[in-house]
Amino acid sequence: MTALTIRLHQKDSVAIALQDLEQGQYLPDHDITLTTQVKRGHKFALSAVAAGDKLLRYGQIIGQALEPIAVAKGDRAPVAGLNEYAQPNTTPGFIYMDNPGYDPASVTGQIASGANLIAFTTGRGSVSGFKPAPGLKLAINTEMYTHKAEDMDINCGDIITGGVSIADKGREIFETLVAGASGKQTKSEDLGFGGAEFVPWQIGAVM
């Protein structure tokens, strides 16, 4: 019989689907019934997880629950679609878009596709704005954030330098995104950046 799931370590609080699993499907190896659909390669909880509980995989801590997770509930949203560059998006959910690695051209395509809020991670402190959509800049190291705090919305480096938990940082990012979506100006908007970053991708190699 083909295995449906795998649990990598006896201490693990999650298992991994080896094929697409349906909501309501009974898994005899774990004596549980799935409460959500779980796509192949995704994890699901083997027991109820409270907010703040550690999640174990390989017998090691891999994260912390930001909210309660029901037994047999999948942990990730499935990919809902794959868009061509700047293709208008009509499908709700998690969407991939084919775009270049050049940031201004990439974000131009995302906004053309329908994105109305940009979360932009940067390690070098790119001086960017993405009119007409607000763009939140997430600095990935504290040293750069310290030098460019007037243009960075969030310092993610304090996970390492300040002992901030991933859960707390995730909550900060989420709340900042909600504030930006609700009308609070981002740092790049305050500085007036973004008027020169409309860069459609000319299909081909990008330097």
C-alpha positions as CSV (number, residue, x, y, z in Angstrom):
1,M,0.0,0.0,0.0
2,T,1.4,3.4,-1.0
3,A,2.1,5.6,2.1
4,L,0.0,8.7,2.4
5,T,2.1,10.6,4.9
6,I,5.4,10.6,6.6
7,R,6.4,11.6,10.2
8,L,10.1,12.2,10.2
9,H,10.7,11.8,14.0
10,Q,8.6,10.2,16.8
11,K,8.6,13.6,18.6
12,D,7.3,15.6,15.6
13,S,4.0,17.5,16.1
14,V,3.5,17.6,12.3
15,A,3.5,15.1,9.5
16,I,3.9,15.6,5.8
17,A,1.5,14.7,3.0
18,L,3.1,12.4,0.4
19,Q,0.2,13.0,-2.0
20,D,-2.9,15.3,-2.1
21,L,-5.2,14.6,0.8
22,E,-8.9,15.5,1.1
23,Q,-10.8,17.1,3.9
24,G,-12.5,14.4,5.9
25,Q,-10.0,11.7,4.9
26,Y,-9.1,9.2,7.6
27,L,-5.4,8.5,8.2
28,P,-5.1,5.2,9.9
29,D,-1.3,5.6,10.6
30,H,-2.1,8.6,12.9
31,D,-5.7,7.7,13.8
32,I,-7.0,11.2,12.8
33,T,-9.4,12.6,10.2
34,L,-8.3,15.6,8.2
35,T,-10.2,18.8,8.9
36,T,-8.9,20.6,5.8
37,Q,-7.5,19.6,2.4
38,V,-3.7,19.1,2.5
39,K,-1.6,19.4,-0.7
40,R,1.3,17.0,-1.4
41,G,4.4,18.2,0.4
42,H,2.6,20.3,3.0
43,K,2.6,19.7,6.7
44,F,-0.4,19.2,9.0
45,A,-0.8,19.0,12.8
46,L,-1.0,15.6,14.5
47,S,-2.6,17.0,17.6
48,A,-4.2,20.3,18.6
49,V,-1.7,23.1,18.9
50,A,-2.2,26.1,21.1
51,A,-1.1,29.6,20.2
52,G,2.6,30.0,21.3
53,D,3.3,26.2,21.2
54,K,6.4,25.1,19.5
55,L,6.2,23.1,16.3
56,L,8.5,20.1,15.9
57,R,9.9,18.5,12.8
58,Y,13.0,16.2,12.6
59,G,12.5,16.2,16.4
60,Q,13.6,19.9,16.4
61,I,11.8,23.1,16.9
62,I,10.9,24.6,13.5
63,G,8.6,27.4,14.6
64,Q,5.9,28.6,16.9
65,A,2.1,28.7,16.3
66,L,0.8,32.2,15.9
67,E,-2.7,31.0,16.5
68,P,-4.4,27.8,17.6
69,I,-4.1,24.9,15.0
70,A,-6.7,22.2,15.1
71,V,-5.6,18.6,14.9
72,A,-5.1,17.5,11.2
73,K,-5.3,21.1,10.0
74,G,-2.9,21.9,7.1
75,D,-0.4,24.7,7.7
76,R,-0.1,26.4,4.4
77,A,-2.3,27.8,1.7
78,P,-2.1,26.0,-1.6
79,V,-0.8,27.8,-4.6
80,A,-4.0,29.1,-6.3
81,G,-2.5,30.1,-9.6
82,L,0.5,31.1,-11.8
83,N,0.2,34.4,-13.7
84,E,2.2,35.6,-16.6
85,Y,4.0,39.0,-16.1
86,A,1.5,41.8,-15.4
87,Q,-1.5,39.4,-16.1
88,P,-4.6,40.8,-14.3
89,N,-5.3,38.6,-11.3
90,T,-8.9,37.3,-10.9
91,T,-8.2,34.4,-8.6
92,P,-8.2,34.8,-4.8
93,G,-5.4,33.1,-2.8
94,F,-1.7,32.6,-3.1
95,I,-0.5,33.5,-6.6
96,Y,2.9,33.2,-8.2
97,M,3.8,35.6,-11.1
98,D,6.5,35.1,-13.7
99,N,8.7,38.1,-13.3
100,P,12.3,39.2,-13.5
101,G,14.8,39.6,-10.6
102,Y,15.1,43.3,-11.3
103,D,13.1,44.9,-8.4
104,P,11.5,47.9,-10.2
105,A,10.4,45.7,-13.2
106,S,9.2,43.0,-10.9
107,V,7.1,45.2,-8.7
108,T,5.7,47.1,-11.7
109,G,4.3,43.8,-12.9
110,Q,2.8,42.9,-9.5
111,I,1.0,46.3,-9.3
112,A,-0.2,45.9,-12.9
113,S,-1.5,42.5,-12.0
114,G,-3.6,44.0,-9.2
115,A,-1.4,44.2,-6.1
116,N,-2.3,47.3,-4.0
117,L,0.3,46.8,-1.2
118,I,3.9,45.8,-1.5
119,A,6.1,44.1,1.1
120,F,9.7,44.6,0.0
121,T,12.6,42.9,1.7
122,T,16.0,44.4,1.4
123,G,19.5,43.7,2.7
124,R,21.3,46.7,1.0
125,G,18.6,49.3,1.8
126,S,17.3,49.9,-1.7
127,V,15.9,53.4,-2.0
128,S,12.6,52.4,-3.6
129,G,9.0,53.4,-3.6
130,F,6.2,51.9,-5.7
131,K,3.6,54.4,-6.6
132,P,0.7,54.1,-6.8
133,A,0.8,51.3,-4.3
134,P,2.3,51.8,-0.8
135,G,5.5,49.9,-0.3
136,L,6.7,48.7,3.1
137,K,10.4,48.1,3.3
138,L,11.6,45.2,5.6
139,A,15.3,45.5,6.5
140,I,16.8,42.1,6.9
141,N,19.8,43.2,9.1
142,T,20.0,45.6,12.0
143,E,23.2,47.4,10.8
144,M,21.6,48.6,7.6
145,Y,18.4,49.5,9.4
146,T,20.3,51.6,11.8
147,H,21.9,53.6,9.0
148,K,18.7,54.0,7.0
149,A,16.0,54.0,9.7
150,E,14.3,57.0,8.1
151,D,13.6,54.9,5.0
152,M,13.0,51.5,6.5
153,D,9.6,50.5,7.9
154,I,10.6,47.4,9.9
155,N,13.8,46.0,11.2
156,C,13.8,42.2,10.8
157,G,17.4,41.9,11.9
158,D,16.5,42.2,15.6
159,I,15.4,38.5,15.4
160,I,19.1,37.8,15.6
161,T,20.5,41.0,17.3
162,G,17.7,41.6,19.8
163,G,16.3,38.2,20.5
164,V,12.9,39.1,19.1
165,S,10.9,35.9,18.4
166,I,9.8,35.0,14.9
167,A,6.2,35.0,16.1
168,D,6.4,38.5,17.5
169,K,8.1,39.8,14.3
170,G,5.5,38.1,12.1
171,R,2.8,39.9,14.2
172,E,4.6,43.2,13.8
173,I,4.8,42.8,10.0
174,F,1.2,41.8,9.8
175,E,0.0,44.8,11.9
176,T,2.2,47.2,9.8
177,L,0.8,45.8,6.6
178,V,-2.8,46.3,7.9
179,A,-1.9,49.9,8.9
180,G,-0.5,50.6,5.5
181,A,-3.5,49.1,3.8
182,S,-5.7,51.3,6.0
183,G,-4.0,54.5,4.9
184,K,-1.0,55.1,7.2
185,Q,1.8,56.4,5.0
186,T,4.9,54.3,4.6
187,K,8.5,55.7,4.9
188,S,8.9,55.8,1.2
189,E,5.6,57.7,0.8
190,D,6.7,60.2,3.5
191,L,10.0,60.8,1.5
192,G,8.2,61.0,-1.8
193,F,9.9,58.0,-3.4
194,G,8.4,55.9,-6.1
195,G,7.7,58.3,-9.0
196,A,10.5,56.9,-11.1
197,E,10.0,53.2,-10.5
198,F,7.5,52.4,-13.2
199,V,9.6,50.0,-15.2
200,P,7.7,47.5,-17.5
201,W,9.7,44.4,-18.2
202,Q,11.1,44.2,-21.7
203,I,10.9,40.4,-22.0
204,G,14.4,38.9,-22.1
205,A,17.6,39.1,-20.1
206,V,17.7,41.7,-17.4
207,M,21.0,43.1,-16.1
